[in-house]
Amino acid sequence: MTAVMAPVGTTARRFRALSRRRLGATVVVLSAVVVLLFVVSLVVGSVVVPPVDAVLATFGVGEDATVFVIQELRLTRAGAAALVGIALGVSGTLFQRVLGNPLASPDFLGVAAGAGTAAAAALVLGGVAGFTLSGYALLGGLATAALVYFLAWHRGVSEYRFILVGIGVGALASSVTSYLVARAEFSDARAALSWLVGSVGMATPGLLRVVAVLLVVLAVSGPGLARMLRALELGDEPARMLGARAERDRFVLLGVAAVLVSVATAAVGPVAFVAMLAGPLAAIALGPTSRSILASGLMGAVILQVADLLAQHALAWPISTGVVTGAFGAPYIAWVLISAARETSAG
Amino acid sequence: MRPDHLLEARGLTLGYDTTPVVHEVDLVLPAGRITAIIGANASGKSTLLRGFARLLEPRAGVVLLDGEPLHRMRPGDVARVLGMLPQAPVAPDGITVADLVGRGRHPHQGWFRRWSAADDAAVDAALHATATADLVDRPVAELSGGQRQRVWIAMALAQQTGILLLDEPTTFLDLNHQIELLDLLVDLNRQRGTTIVLVLHELNLAARYADLLVAMRSGRIVDAGPPAQVVTAATVRDVFDLRCDVIPDPRTGAPMVIPIGRHAPSTTG
């Protein structure tokens, strides 16, 4: 170690320029892909609309038939895939980074399961549908998140306890859902099951507007949240030594993540694994030099858009988006667990 | 950065559950000096340091920073004056050295006041001081234990606080790296006037490098003062339950502890 001197900051500046370039390039590319996929999902279908006509039709310009197909049949679904994908991607990466675990996504922490239980209960017991059903799902997700936080509290919330309590509460919620579905009328059970798989096609313009407003609020508060996260993910004590209020910041960040996933689930049902995959895939795109909530959100959009395009058009008949994401998510979990086990045995 | 910040405990009692671990400690940490807290395991030395770092709230008594109760100050204000390297911190998965060290600038930034030239200069100074400038783009998880410890210290240095607390910073380091680290702390202390307070396990290193030793046992201060005053055969017996000889370090004259053990012939008796 050499003596303490006062260099001009070239090493730090060069590295920062490098990571900022990589981040900028990744965000631009991902944004372009999101736009491209959005247009593609307007274009393809039983009637193929040329891209320019499709974009114009979103603004109500063009032949009546085309405007109808785009605005009434495809626009909401295409928009939902992008916006809900962003919400899920941001939610997942917040959970993962606050809790310091790649598997700590809302898929496993009970929030999505709780939303599902509330929706199933409303559907089976109350015959509720549509916007009200989404309201129940939203409340269910938020209530479950609050319950997990409360149960995990013991002089503060530790990451480990939050994950374990979340998994437990999630399992409990799933079993209640199964019970509700099992004792339901046949048609209700069918509706509940199809809701529980989750599909972008379930989104309505009203729900989409809620998601959009939420994302605008998120964009405004983004820099503050990122600042909290940068300190908190170092651990409680280092964060507090940097002047952060670790307990409060964790509450805020988990709260934002829970609201995002609850609203997303209310809009499209519990589409599996998008939240879990977005952060790690964005990290691969970014490389080790930078981390970004925004890139994770955009990656979430790409995943959900691709999954929904596959769900609608890959097979002869359309399937739910959740079926596709589930099929891709499961091998990823296996891979994470296997590589974690390998690291443990090697280290 | 004012180098003359004064940290002081008055009647400080600290604890984790119901049992207090540190009892009614009165201690002034002199500004611009290196103070080492020594003692056996479970003597309360790390707890006392955590109390000074405001990681523990006092059960009774108070910690004063420049005469103001530490727990009533705004965390962000404290973080510009008082930094600490916690024991065995764990970096987030995949984070690079430059990213981690850069986060030491957190208290100097805000929601809207972002990265500045001063931040770059502080990070560079910290990287060079800890000889980690070559590692900037490496993930922290891939480094050796000694390198990782230096990177965390670099983060604490980038924070540019007038007071730096370190909880057993030499643990897990080879002896040469322990010496390098302590030399670095002396550099910091001499060139910037940084007040340094560290918990050290190794008694001889503490006596060699600290201006002031604080010896603890069972949550109380047994003795505090310059090494020549504190490190005596009698104090070492009281603090560590260890029979020893104390001789002067041939190079610096600092007191050196030579444990006697059961098998040494009793020639010096």
Interface residues (C-beta under 8 A of the other chain):
Chain A: M1 T2 A3 V4 M5 A6 P7 V8 G9 T10 T11 A12 R13 F15 R16 L18 S19 R97 G100 P102 P223 G224 R227 R230 A231 E233 L234 G235 E237 P238 R240 M241 L242 G243 A244 R245 A283 P288 T289 S290 R291
Chain B: A53 R54 L55 P75 G76 D77 V78 A79 R80 L82 G83 M84 P86 P89 V90 A91 P92 D93 G94 I95 T96 A98 D99 L100 V101 G102 R103 G104 H106 P107 Q109 G110 W111 F112 W115 A117 D119 D120 A121 A122 V123 D124 A125 L127 H128 A129 T130 A131 A133 V136 D137 P139 R150 M155 A156 Q159 E180 L181 D183 L184 D187 L188 Q191 R192
